[in-house]
Amino acid sequence: MSRYPYNPNAGQEIQGDGLGIQQDMAFLARLHVAAAAATAAAADSIHAAVTLADGATTNVTTGITQPTTPRCLSIVGNVAADVQAALTSNMTNVDADLTLTAVPVGHLGNAISIEYIDPADVNQALGIVVTGNKITVNLATDGAGAITSTAALVKAAINADADALLLVAAEDENAGAGIVNAKAEASLTGGISKSGGNVVITGTDAANAALSETIALNGTTTVAGTKAFKTVTAILVPARKQAGDTVQVGATEKLGLGHKLSHNTVLKSYLNNVLEANAATVVVSATVLASNTVDLDSALDGLKDVDVYLMV
């Protein structure tokens, strides 16, 4: 028959030699994680890449692999950085091309379009009209109805228009001395937004109590959580920014200590029965069990036992 374990929270005290001196009793605890559970950090060990949906968050409850031991999790997206949408309008004349670069970040710029219109009338002035995300350039003409707007003049007009400035920045070719011609509406392309948005992980802690953590994506940089999960029941992923967006959920090397600590009482840590040369990184919380973690100086690899000794 097994005996009930010592309870460091039961209020036992040690009588000191001084009159009326009583001190809390401390226990030496050993956190042991077998080699098979002390696996290396992996970006997709909890869930392989989840394809994000258009316009709505997705609550993922299937395909989840449970942590091998209570440990902190991580997330990572698949788009590293923002790329601004752009469009180069290749004109017929030399030095007349115009390039527009979107002001809205990343994929949002793909919704912007521009059209160059020949008014087919005499003595018309150059004008810019912005309707929603569309920029219309009404080109100037002379007394014979010929277009007179140069790339430099169109560039200046776009960059001087308050509404157009919210959408694009215009650049001309060389000195922009060439006459611009009419062109049908065309959209800016190539805008990409880096992975972003919040991933909400829910599950349980080492005491089987409900646990939730919100972690913000940062492109393809792996972002580590700070709470040790024993189980994962659901992963709420954000809506996609563009087609092909994904999120992976993995496990870090931060292991749950299994005790609420008001300060760091970790004494020694061992990997494969060898004392670590450098102290482990320890985070403690007197109120949140899952926020008490230990990260050994050496990397875990699933082949070596972990032993951490601490006072509780």
C-alpha positions in Angstrom: 0.0 0.0 0.0 1.4 3.4 -1.0 1.7 6.1 1.6 0.3 9.6 1.2 3.1 11.9 0.0 4.6 14.7 2.1 2.6 17.9 1.7 4.8 21.0 1.9 1.7 23.2 2.1 0.3 21.5 5.2 1.8 24.0 7.6 4.3 21.9 9.4 6.9 23.9 11.4 10.2 23.3 13.0 10.9 24.6 16.5 14.0 26.8 16.7 16.4 26.9 19.6 15.4 30.5 20.4 12.4 31.2 22.6 9.2 31.2 20.6 11.0 30.7 17.3 9.1 28.5 14.8 10.2 28.1 11.2 8.4 26.6 8.3 9.4 23.1 7.5 11.1 22.7 4.0 11.2 19.7 1.9 13.8 18.7 -0.8 11.9 17.8 -3.9 13.2 16.1 -7.0 11.6 16.8 -10.4 12.4 13.8 -12.6 11.6 13.8 -16.3 12.5 10.5 -18.1 14.5 10.7 -21.3 11.6 9.8 -23.5 9.6 12.8 -22.1 12.5 15.2 -22.1 12.2 15.7 -25.9 13.9 18.4 -27.9 12.0 21.6 -28.6 10.1 21.3 -31.9 8.0 23.9 -33.8 5.3 21.4 -34.8 5.3 18.8 -32.0 1.9 19.8 -30.7 0.2 20.4 -34.0 1.4 20.4 -37.5 0.9 23.5 -39.7 -2.8 24.7 -39.5 -4.1 26.4 -42.6 -5.8 29.6 -41.6 -9.4 30.3 -42.8 -10.5 33.4 -44.7 -12.3 36.0 -42.5 -12.7 33.9 -39.4 -10.8 32.4 -36.5 -10.6 28.6 -36.3 -10.9 26.5 -33.1 -8.7 23.4 -33.7 -9.6 20.4 -31.5 -8.3 17.5 -33.6 -4.8 16.5 -34.6 -3.3 17.6 -31.3 -0.3 15.7 -29.9 -0.1 16.1 -26.1 3.0 17.4 -24.4 5.3 14.7 -23.2 5.5 16.3 -19.8 4.1 19.7 -18.5 6.0 22.3 -20.5 5.7 25.6 -22.2 4.5 25.7 -25.8 5.4 27.8 -28.8 3.9 29.1 -32.0 5.3 30.1 -35.4 3.8 31.4 -38.7 5.0 30.8 -42.2 5.4 34.4 -43.6 8.6 36.2 -42.4 8.0 39.8 -43.3 5.7 42.4 -44.9 6.1 43.1 -48.6 4.4 46.1 -50.0 2.2 45.8 -53.1 3.4 47.7 -56.2 2.6 48.3 -59.8 4.7 49.6 -62.6 2.7 51.0 -65.5 4.8 50.6 -68.6 4.0 53.5 -70.9 4.6 53.7 -74.7 6.9 56.7 -74.6 10.5 56.7 -73.2 10.8 58.0 -69.6 7.1 57.8 -69.0 6.7 54.7 -66.8 5.2 55.2 -63.4 5.6 53.0 -60.3 3.2 53.0 -57.5 4.0 51.5 -54.1 1.2 50.8 -51.6 0.9 52.6 -48.3 -1.3 50.0 -46.6 0.8 47.3 -45.1 1.4 44.0 -47.0 -1.6 42.2 -48.5 -3.9 45.2 -48.0 -2.2 47.0 -50.9 -3.3 44.3 -53.4 -6.8 45.9 -53.3 -5.5 49.2 -54.8 -5.9 49.9 -58.5 -5.2 52.7 -60.9 -6.5 53.7 -64.3 -5.1 56.4 -66.7 -7.8 58.0 -68.8 -7.6 59.9 -72.1 -10.5 62.4 -71.8 -10.8 62.5 -75.6 -11.5 66.2 -75.4 -9.5 69.4 -75.9 -7.9 71.5 -73.2 -8.5 69.2 -70.3 -6.6 69.6 -67.0 -4.8 66.8 -65.2 -6.8 65.5 -62.4 -6.8 62.8 -59.7 -10.0 61.1 -58.5 -10.0 58.5 -55.7 -13.0 56.3 -55.2 -12.5 53.7 -52.5 -9.3 51.9 -53.4 -9.3 53.0 -57.0 -7.2 55.9 -58.3 -8.3 57.5 -61.6 -5.9 59.7 -63.4 -7.6 62.0 -65.9 -4.8 63.1 -68.2 -4.4 66.6 -69.5 -4.8 67.5 -73.2 -3.9 70.4 -75.5 -6.1 72.3 -78.0 -5.8 69.5 -80.4 -6.9 66.9 -77.9 -3.4 65.3 -77.6 -2.3 64.1 -74.1 0.2 66.5 -72.5 0.7 64.9 -69.1 4.3 63.8 -68.5 5.2 61.1 -66.0 6.7 63.8 -63.7 3.5 65.8 -63.7 1.3 62.7 -63.0 3.7 61.7 -60.2 3.4 65.1 -58.7 -0.3 65.1 -59.0 -0.7 61.7 -57.3 1.7 62.6 -54.5 -0.1 65.9 -53.9 -3.6 64.4 -53.6 -4.6 63.8 -50.0 -6.7 60.8 -50.7 -4.3 59.2 -53.1 -1.5 59.7 -50.5 -3.4 57.3 -48.2 -3.1 54.6 -50.8 0.2 55.0 -52.7 3.5 56.7 -53.3 4.3 57.4 -56.9 7.7 57.4 -58.6 8.5 58.3 -62.3 11.1 56.9 -64.7 14.3 58.8 -64.8 13.3 62.5 -65.1 9.7 61.6 -66.1 9.8 63.7 -69.2 7.9 61.2 -71.4 4.2 61.7 -72.1 1.9 59.2 -70.4 -0.7 57.3 -72.3 -4.1 55.9 -71.3 -4.1 52.5 -69.6 -6.9 50.3 -68.4 -7.4 49.7 -64.7 -4.8 47.5 -63.1 -4.3 46.4 -59.6 -1.1 46.6 -57.4 0.2 43.1 -56.7 2.8 41.3 -54.6 1.6 42.6 -51.2 2.4 40.0 -48.5 1.7 40.4 -44.7 3.9 38.6 -42.2 2.2 36.1 -39.9 0.4 37.9 -37.2 -2.6 37.7 -34.8 -3.2 35.9 -31.6 -3.1 32.1 -31.0 -5.1 31.1 -27.9 -4.1 27.7 -26.4 -6.4 26.0 -23.8 -5.9 22.9 -21.8 -4.8 21.9 -18.3 -1.9 22.5 -16.0 -0.1 19.9 -13.9 -2.9 19.9 -11.3 -5.5 19.3 -14.1 -6.9 22.8 -13.6 -8.1 24.7 -16.7 -5.3 26.7 -18.3 -5.3 29.2 -21.2 -2.6 31.3 -22.8 -2.7 33.9 -25.6 0.5 34.1 -27.7 1.0 36.7 -30.5 2.5 35.5 -33.8 5.6 37.3 -35.0 6.2 36.2 -38.6 8.5 33.1 -38.8 10.1 33.9 -35.4 9.2 31.2 -32.9 7.4 32.8 -30.0 7.5 30.9 -26.7 4.7 30.8 -24.2 5.3 31.2 -20.5 2.8 28.6 -19.0 3.5 24.9 -18.7 0.7 22.8 -20.2 0.0 19.2 -19.2 -2.6 18.8 -21.8 -3.9 20.8 -24.8 -7.6 20.6 -25.7 -8.0 23.4 -28.2 -5.9 25.8 -30.3 -7.7 29.0 -31.5 -5.9 30.4 -34.6 -6.5 33.8 -36.2 -8.1 34.4 -39.6 -5.7 34.4 -42.5 -4.2 37.5 -44.1 -3.6 35.9 -47.4 -4.0 32.4 -49.0 -1.5 29.9 -47.7 -1.1 31.3 -44.1 -0.4 28.7 -41.6 0.5 28.3 -37.9 2.4 25.6 -36.1 2.3 24.8 -32.4 5.2 23.2 -30.7 6.9 22.5 -27.4 9.8 24.5 -25.9 12.4 23.2 -23.5 10.8 25.0 -20.6 9.6 22.3 -18.2 6.9 22.8 -15.5 8.3 22.6 -12.0 5.0 21.3 -10.5 5.2 23.6 -7.4 4.1 27.2 -6.7 7.2 29.0 -5.6 7.5 32.5 -4.2 11.2 32.6 -5.1 13.8 30.5 -6.9 14.7 27.5 -4.7 16.2 25.3 -7.4 19.5 24.0 -6.1 20.9 21.8 -8.8 19.9 20.4 -12.2 21.2 17.3 -13.9 21.1 16.0 -17.5 21.8 12.3 -17.9 23.0 12.3 -14.3 25.6 14.9 -15.0 25.5 18.2 -13.1 24.9 21.1 -15.4 27.8 23.5 -15.5 25.5 26.5 -15.6 22.4 27.1 -13.6 19.1 26.5 -15.2 16.8 29.5 -16.0 14.0 29.4 -13.5 10.7 31.4 -13.5 8.5 31.3 -10.4 5.0 32.3 -9.3 3.4 32.0 -5.9 -0.1 32.0 -7.4 0.0 30.4 -10.9 1.2 26.8 -10.9 1.8 26.8 -14.7 4.1 29.8 -14.4 6.7 27.9 -12.5 9.2 26.6 -15.1 12.8 25.5 -15.5 14.9 25.6 -18.6 18.2 23.7 -18.4 21.3 25.2 -19.8 21.8 22.2 -22.1 19.5 21.3 -24.8 17.1 18.4 -24.4 17.2 15.6 -26.9 14.8 12.9 -25.8 17.8 10.7 -24.9 18.8 11.9 -21.5 16.9 12.0 -18.1 16.4 15.3 -16.4 16.6 15.7 -12.6 16.0 19.1 -10.9 16.4 19.4 -7.1 14.5 22.2 -5.3 13.3 23.2 -1.9 9.5 23.4 -1.4 
